[in-house]
């Protein structure tokens, strides 16, 4: 999230400990999960993190300085070796003002030890049975212009034993005003997967029973475990730094989609904290609600982890083969919901066809630009082959 106002209310809602089994006081979190194994620490927690220098962002360019006209695709008669995708396509009459390519980046000398080594782009994918995944996390145009690091993160993995296996897809969006949000998003998306793996069999059983309340309890337990472990590690690191530890320095949203790899099970579950979420492409249209339960698959709340670890929302949905699931941070969910439907139509056309795009095609399509939407963008799509 680029703007400080993206999470204007940083905190958590009222809590009923009878529903989650958690402590009423967030300071009692460590005691609450003292019985959990702490053997899995995020390997990327780096000691000796210096106080981050906040570079002065250059003045945003004027549109006429960098406007790049959209180039029509080459004709089919052109030799394959000569085809170039060029600048990502844009919707609207004019391209965004920012240049469409990476510029500066953080230096080891003037930032923490994580930001300088964060790549501008992450690209991933998988094919598991009838499920095909494409995933991309791209630094936003405004971060490219400023030379700051990408604050989004993602994870694609499997959890659980073979008889209760789940495909886990996660996206996290670091809060723009948080000093180490890029660290928070990266480590929360991975460590939460580890804690969810410990509950995989229970999650699988609750999902088959469509028990939304049990799924929420299990997800809250996993997120609380990850939060306690990360808080403890970050607090130890801060002891050697001039800046004391504070939750808000690592603030991030988190959305996790779990899909059973057994094709006979048609239910999926989405765990969410903060804004962002899920769309389903049905009959050429992006839908943000479950047609059976009527629940909204997009989250617009301003909570963020690690502080709001009790605020996990669990949404069960049922999908059919041929539908496309899109999990994303607000860098893509926001333009998908804008009043002008051109962006939504463009991606529906790109990802709703009979063929799953290649990794490189998916990345190029995911970078489709829209004026005023210049945040980091992370998107994971799941296609299911029809039997």
C-alpha positions as CSV (number, residue, x, y, z in Angstrom):
1,X,0.0,0.0,0.0
2,X,1.5,3.3,-1.0
3,X,-0.5,5.7,1.0
4,X,-0.4,6.3,4.7
5,X,-4.2,6.4,4.8
6,X,-4.5,2.9,3.4
7,X,-4.8,1.6,7.0
8,X,-6.2,4.6,8.8
9,X,-7.3,2.6,11.8
10,X,-4.5,0.5,12.9
11,X,-5.7,-2.0,15.5
12,X,-8.2,-4.7,16.1
13,X,-11.9,-5.0,16.9
14,X,-13.5,-6.0,20.1
15,X,-12.6,-9.6,21.2
16,X,-14.7,-12.3,22.8
17,X,-12.2,-14.9,24.2
18,X,-15.0,-17.5,24.5
19,X,-15.1,-17.6,20.6
20,X,-11.5,-17.9,19.8
21,X,-10.0,-19.4,22.9
22,X,-7.4,-16.6,22.9
23,X,-6.4,-14.2,25.6
24,X,-8.3,-11.0,26.1
25,X,-5.2,-9.0,26.3
26,X,-2.8,-9.0,23.3
27,X,0.1,-8.7,25.7
28,X,-0.7,-12.2,26.9
29,X,-0.3,-13.7,23.5
30,X,3.0,-15.4,24.3
31,X,1.6,-17.1,27.4
32,X,-1.5,-18.1,25.4
33,X,0.5,-20.1,22.9
34,X,3.4,-21.1,25.1
35,X,2.6,-24.7,24.3
36,X,3.1,-24.3,20.6
37,X,6.4,-25.5,19.2
38,X,8.7,-22.6,18.4
39,X,11.2,-24.6,16.4
40,X,10.3,-23.0,13.1
41,X,11.7,-19.5,12.8
42,X,11.6,-17.5,9.6
43,X,15.1,-18.0,8.2
44,X,15.1,-14.5,6.7
45,X,15.0,-12.7,10.1
46,X,18.2,-10.7,9.8
47,X,20.2,-9.6,12.8
48,X,21.7,-6.1,13.0
49,X,19.0,-4.3,11.0
50,X,20.0,-0.7,10.9
51,X,17.6,2.1,11.1
52,X,16.2,2.5,7.6
53,X,16.9,5.7,5.8
54,X,13.9,7.1,4.2
55,X,15.0,8.4,0.8
56,X,13.4,11.5,-0.6
57,X,11.1,10.5,-3.4
58,X,11.6,12.4,-6.7
59,X,8.8,14.6,-7.9
60,X,6.2,12.5,-9.9
61,X,6.7,12.9,-13.6
62,X,4.1,14.7,-15.8
63,X,2.2,12.5,-18.2
64,X,3.6,14.1,-21.3
65,X,7.2,13.3,-20.1
66,X,6.9,9.5,-20.2
67,X,3.7,8.7,-22.1
68,X,4.3,5.6,-24.1
69,X,1.7,4.9,-26.8
70,X,0.2,1.4,-26.7
71,X,1.6,-0.8,-29.5
72,X,-0.8,-3.1,-31.2
73,X,0.3,-6.8,-31.2
74,X,2.2,-7.9,-34.2
75,X,0.3,-9.8,-36.8
76,X,0.3,-13.6,-37.0
77,X,2.4,-13.5,-40.2
78,X,5.4,-12.0,-38.3
79,X,8.2,-14.6,-37.5
80,X,7.9,-16.0,-34.0
81,X,11.5,-14.9,-33.1
82,X,10.7,-11.3,-33.8
83,X,7.6,-10.9,-31.6
84,X,8.2,-8.7,-28.6
85,X,5.6,-7.9,-25.9
86,X,7.1,-4.5,-25.2
87,X,5.6,-2.2,-22.7
88,X,2.7,-3.7,-20.7
89,X,-0.7,-2.7,-22.1
90,X,-2.7,0.0,-20.4
91,X,-6.4,0.7,-20.1
92,X,-7.8,4.2,-20.7
93,X,-7.0,6.8,-23.3
94,X,-3.6,7.7,-21.8
95,X,-1.0,5.6,-20.0
96,X,-0.1,6.3,-16.4
97,X,2.4,9.0,-15.8
98,X,5.0,6.8,-14.2
99,X,7.5,5.0,-16.4
100,X,6.5,1.4,-17.0
101,X,9.9,-0.1,-15.9
102,X,12.0,-0.4,-12.7
103,X,14.2,2.6,-11.9
104,X,16.3,2.9,-8.7
105,X,16.4,0.5,-5.8
106,X,17.5,0.6,-2.1
107,X,21.1,0.5,-1.2
108,X,22.8,-1.7,1.4
109,X,24.3,1.5,2.8
110,X,21.1,3.4,3.5
111,X,18.4,0.8,4.3
112,X,17.7,-2.4,6.3
113,X,19.3,-5.6,5.2
114,X,16.1,-7.0,3.6
115,X,15.0,-4.3,1.2
116,X,18.1,-4.1,-1.1
117,X,17.8,-7.8,-2.0
118,X,14.0,-7.9,-2.6
119,X,13.5,-8.5,-6.3
120,X,11.2,-6.2,-8.3
121,X,9.2,-9.2,-9.6
122,X,8.4,-12.6,-8.3
123,X,6.9,-15.2,-10.6
124,X,5.7,-18.7,-9.7
125,X,3.4,-21.5,-10.8
126,X,2.4,-25.1,-10.3
127,X,0.3,-27.9,-11.7
128,X,-1.2,-30.2,-9.1
129,X,-3.7,-32.7,-10.5
130,X,-6.4,-30.7,-12.3
131,X,-5.3,-27.5,-10.7
132,X,-3.0,-25.0,-12.5
133,X,-1.5,-22.0,-10.7
134,X,0.1,-18.8,-12.0
135,X,1.4,-16.2,-9.5
136,X,3.1,-12.9,-9.8
137,X,4.1,-10.1,-7.4
138,X,5.2,-6.9,-9.1
139,X,6.6,-3.7,-7.6
140,X,4.2,-0.8,-8.2
141,X,4.9,2.1,-10.5
142,X,5.1,4.6,-7.7
143,X,7.7,2.3,-5.9
144,X,9.6,2.0,-9.1
145,X,9.7,5.8,-9.4
146,X,10.8,6.2,-5.8
147,X,13.3,3.4,-5.9
148,X,11.8,1.8,-2.8
149,X,11.3,-2.0,-2.4
150,X,8.3,-4.0,-3.2
151,X,6.2,-4.4,0.0
152,X,3.9,-7.2,-1.3
153,X,4.7,-10.9,-0.8
154,X,3.2,-14.2,-1.9
155,X,3.5,-17.9,-1.3
156,X,2.5,-21.0,-3.3
157,X,2.8,-24.4,-1.6
158,X,1.1,-27.5,-0.4
159,X,0.2,-28.4,3.2
160,X,-1.1,-31.5,5.0
161,X,-0.8,-35.2,4.5
162,X,-1.7,-36.9,1.2
163,X,-5.2,-37.9,2.4
164,X,-5.9,-34.3,3.6
165,X,-3.7,-32.3,1.3
166,X,-4.5,-28.6,0.6
167,X,-3.0,-26.2,-2.0
168,X,-2.1,-23.1,-0.1
169,X,-1.9,-19.7,-1.8
170,X,-1.1,-16.6,0.2
171,X,-0.7,-12.9,-0.6
172,X,0.3,-10.2,1.8
173,X,0.4,-6.4,1.4
174,X,2.8,-4.4,3.7
175,X,1.3,-1.2,4.9
176,X,2.9,1.7,3.1
177,X,3.7,3.8,6.1
178,X,5.3,0.9,8.1
179,X,9.1,1.0,8.2
180,X,9.6,-2.8,7.9
181,X,6.3,-3.8,6.3
182,X,8.2,-5.6,3.5
183,X,9.7,-7.9,6.1
184,X,6.3,-8.4,7.8
185,X,4.5,-9.4,4.6
186,X,7.3,-11.7,3.5
187,X,7.6,-13.6,6.8
188,X,3.9,-13.7,7.7
189,X,3.0,-15.2,4.4
190,X,5.5,-18.1,4.9
191,X,5.3,-18.7,8.7
192,X,1.5,-18.7,8.7
193,X,1.7,-21.5,6.1
194,X,3.9,-23.5,8.5
195,X,1.4,-23.1,11.3
196,X,-1.6,-23.9,9.0
197,X,0.2,-27.1,8.0
198,X,0.1,-28.2,11.7
199,X,-3.7,-27.8,11.6
200,X,-4.1,-29.2,8.1
201,X,-6.0,-32.3,9.0
202,X,-8.4,-30.4,11.2
203,X,-8.9,-27.7,8.6
204,X,-9.6,-30.4,5.9
205,X,-12.2,-32.0,8.2
206,X,-13.9,-28.7,9.0
207,X,-13.9,-27.7,5.3
208,X,-15.6,-31.0,4.3
209,X,-18.2,-30.2,7.0
210,X,-18.5,-26.6,5.8
211,X,-18.0,-25.6,9.5
212,X,-17.1,-21.9,9.1
213,X,-16.8,-21.2,12.8
214,X,-14.3,-24.1,13.4
215,X,-12.3,-22.9,10.3
216,X,-12.1,-19.4,11.8
217,X,-10.9,-20.8,15.2
218,X,-8.2,-23.0,13.5
219,X,-7.0,-20.1,11.3
220,X,-6.9,-17.7,14.3
221,X,-4.8,-20.2,16.2
222,X,-2.4,-20.6,13.3
223,X,-2.1,-16.8,12.7
224,X,-1.6,-16.2,16.5
225,X,1.2,-18.7,16.5
226,X,3.0,-17.1,13.6
227,X,2.4,-13.6,15.2
228,X,3.9,-14.7,18.5
229,X,7.0,-16.3,16.9
230,X,7.7,-13.3,14.7
231,X,7.0,-10.7,17.4
232,X,9.5,-12.5,19.7
233,X,12.2,-12.6,17.0
234,X,11.6,-8.9,15.9
235,X,11.7,-7.8,19.6
236,X,15.1,-9.6,20.1
237,X,16.5,-7.9,17.0
238,X,15.3,-4.5,18.2
239,X,17.2,-4.9,21.4
240,X,20.4,-4.2,19.4
241,X,19.0,-1.2,17.5
242,X,18.2,2.4,18.5
243,X,14.6,2.0,17.6
244,X,12.5,-0.1,20.0
245,X,10.2,-2.8,18.6
246,X,6.7,-1.7,17.6
247,X,4.0,-3.8,16.0
248,X,3.1,-1.1,13.5
249,X,6.6,-1.2,12.0
250,X,5.9,-4.6,10.5
251,X,2.2,-4.0,9.6
252,X,0.8,-6.2,6.8
253,X,-2.4,-7.6,5.5
254,X,-2.7,-11.3,4.8
255,X,-5.1,-13.5,2.6
256,X,-4.7,-17.3,2.4
257,X,-6.7,-19.5,0.0
258,X,-6.8,-23.2,0.7
259,X,-8.0,-25.5,-2.1
260,X,-8.2,-29.3,-1.5
261,X,-6.2,-31.2,-4.1
262,X,-8.8,-34.0,-4.1
263,X,-11.1,-33.0,-7.1
264,X,-14.1,-34.6,-5.4
265,X,-14.1,-31.9,-2.7
266,X,-15.7,-28.7,-4.1
267,X,-15.4,-26.4,-1.1
268,X,-12.5,-23.9,-0.6
269,X,-11.8,-21.6,2.3
270,X,-10.4,-18.0,2.4
271,X,-8.7,-16.6,5.5
272,X,-8.4,-12.8,5.5
273,X,-7.0,-10.0,7.7
274,X,-7.2,-6.5,6.1
275,X,-8.1,-5.3,2.6
276,X,-7.8,-7.4,-0.5
277,X,-9.2,-10.8,-1.2
278,X,-10.7,-13.1,-3.9
279,X,-12.6,-12.9,-7.2
280,X,-14.2,-15.7,-9.1
281,X,-14.3,-15.5,-12.9
282,X,-17.7,-17.0,-14.0
283,X,-19.1,-16.7,-17.5
284,X,-16.7,-13.9,-18.4
285,X,-17.5,-11.8,-15.3
286,X,-15.4,-11.2,-12.1
287,X,-17.6,-11.9,-9.1
288,X,-16.7,-11.1,-5.5
289,X,-19.3,-13.1,-3.7
290,X,-20.1,-16.8,-3.1
291,X,-23.3,-17.6,-5.0
292,X,-24.4,-20.1,-2.4
293,X,-23.5,-18.5,0.9
294,X,-23.7,-14.9,-0.4
295,X,-20.6,-13.9,1.6
296,X,-18.3,-11.2,0.2
297,X,-14.9,-12.5,-0.8
298,X,-13.3,-9.1,-0.6
299,X,-12.2,-7.7,2.7
300,X,-12.1,-3.9,3.1
301,X,-11.2,-3.7,6.8
302,X,-8.2,-1.7,7.9
303,X,-6.8,-4.2,10.4
304,X,-3.3,-5.4,10.0
305,X,-1.0,-8.0,11.5
306,X,0.7,-8.6,13.8
307,X,-1.5,-6.6,16.1
308,X,-4.9,-7.8,14.7
309,X,-4.1,-11.5,15.0
310,X,-7.6,-12.2,16.4
311,X,-9.3,-10.6,13.4
312,X,-9.1,-13.6,11.0
313,X,-12.2,-13.8,8.8
314,X,-13.0,-17.3,7.3
315,X,-15.1,-17.6,4.2
316,X,-16.2,-20.9,2.7
317,X,-17.0,-21.0,-1.0
318,X,-17.9,-23.7,-3.5
319,X,-16.5,-23.5,-7.1
320,X,-17.0,-25.5,-10.3
321,X,-14.4,-26.7,-12.8
322,X,-13.9,-24.1,-15.5
323,X,-14.1,-21.1,-13.1
324,X,-11.0,-19.1,-12.4
325,X,-10.1,-18.0,-8.9
326,X,-8.1,-14.8,-8.5
327,X,-6.5,-14.0,-5.1
328,X,-4.9,-10.6,-4.9
329,X,-3.7,-7.6,-2.9
330,X,-5.5,-4.3,-3.3
331,X,-3.1,-3.4,-6.0
332,X,-5.2,-5.5,-8.3
333,X,-8.5,-5.9,-6.5
334,X,-9.0,-2.1,-6.4
335,X,-8.8,-1.6,-10.2
336,X,-11.0,-4.6,-10.7
337,X,-13.7,-2.9,-8.8
338,X,-13.4,0.6,-10.4
339,X,-16.4,2.1,-12.1
340,X,-14.8,1.9,-15.5
341,X,-15.0,-1.9,-16.3
342,X,-12.3,-1.8,-19.0
343,X,-9.5,-3.2,-16.7
344,X,-11.8,-6.0,-15.5
345,X,-12.8,-6.9,-19.1
346,X,-9.2,-6.9,-20.2
347,X,-8.1,-9.4,-17.6
348,X,-11.3,-11.5,-18.0
349,X,-10.4,-11.8,-21.7
350,X,-6.8,-12.7,-20.9
351,X,-7.5,-15.3,-18.2
352,X,-10.9,-16.6,-19.1
353,X,-9.9,-18.4,-22.4
354,X,-9.6,-22.1,-23.0
355,X,-5.8,-22.1,-22.4
356,X,-3.9,-21.3,-19.2
357,X,-1.3,-18.6,-20.0
358,X,2.4,-19.4,-19.8
359,X,4.4,-17.9,-16.9
360,X,5.8,-15.1,-19.0
361,X,2.4,-14.3,-20.6
362,X,0.8,-14.3,-17.1
363,X,3.4,-11.8,-15.8
364,X,2.9,-9.5,-18.8
365,X,-0.9,-9.6,-18.4
366,X,-0.7,-9.0,-14.7
367,X,1.3,-5.8,-15.3
368,X,-1.6,-4.3,-17.3
369,X,-1.6,-0.6,-16.2
370,X,-4.4,1.7,-15.2
371,X,-4.0,5.4,-14.4
372,X,-4.1,6.2,-10.6
373,X,-3.5,2.6,-9.7
374,X,0.2,2.5,-9.0
375,X,0.5,0.3,-5.9
376,X,2.4,-3.0,-5.7
377,X,0.4,-5.7,-7.3
378,X,0.3,-9.4,-6.3
379,X,-2.1,-11.8,-8.0
380,X,-2.5,-15.6,-7.9
381,X,-4.9,-17.3,-10.3
382,X,-6.1,-20.9,-10.1
383,X,-7.6,-22.8,-13.1
384,X,-9.2,-26.2,-12.7
385,X,-9.5,-28.5,-15.7
386,X,-12.9,-29.7,-16.5
387,X,-13.3,-33.5,-16.3
